[in-house]
């Protein structure tokens, strides 16, 4: 569940429908629409295979009875939710209903029934972006740049609507299709929060390794915390490993607070200066000086020629990427098991609850 504890949650009505066809900047013209009509979740959908499980929910593949289209349904058991969890879920629903962008996961339907909440979203058949990258035999700087451009655009959309995601990481970057590397969606808005000013958030939450220094310092923060996380992701996409690595979480957080990282010549020697300048702008400790999504999209590395970057093979870094991703998947599997058994893992995700809902 998310860490934002709003006291004005948007509570879904019974069998409430999310209008996914609204047009806005970045909205896809060929998005599937939710089935029309009322009734319960099971009146509208037949339930298929299990896609994933967590402490409070299970994700199933479902089929619309009226349209015969496939979706994913997150089925949340109400009895397992604390009041805090329920408020966070309502916040997530309220935010997702407003997000209409090609590269943000689409929420189609919400059902509030006596024992369960049902959230029906796009079915992401392509899996995680990082898992796709490691299957490549040839990987170039242009491919990494194209991914970053998509992520900056999607995050810029969120920030223009005063939404901070607060948990950007590889697990939340998904692909719609097994055959299209560019149909990327940002998912999991469970930690997302509406911001009322540039620095109004206080809750310490996120995933170690991707969390911004200001969150660790416990000072008020805003949407620029997301840009730090994208800086970490950009570094990994190019170098094949994270900028901040420590076995001990205390030491990891010290490095993050200091912004202590480097571009190792064996992996970064052939990478464009413009790319490294962009990362430096994102991994700036002072959030006031950190690059925004809008400025990132104007960076020369993002706007530069395809031909120049297409010839920059990242083969050596791809091998490093595979090793990093294998370790990440093992850790992810272990932590998923821990979450299913209701154990808290401070090495993966953390939150504090002394922030009055922010």
NORPE-V822108 format. One record per helix or strand of 2 or more residues. SS is the DSSP state (H for helix, E for strand). FROM is the first residue (numbers start at 1). LEN is the number of residues. If there is no record, write none. Layout:
<<SS/FROM/LEN> <SS/FROM/LEN>>
This chain:
<<H/41/4> <E/45/9> <E/57/8> <E/70/8> <H/78/3> <H/83/16> <E/107/6> <E/116/6> <E/127/2> <H/129/5> <H/141/20> <E/163/2> <H/170/3> <E/173/3> <E/184/3> <E/193/2> <E/205/2> <H/213/5> <H/224/16> <H/249/10> <H/265/4> <H/273/10> <H/293/5> <H/300/4> <H/306/5> <H/315/26> <E/350/2>>
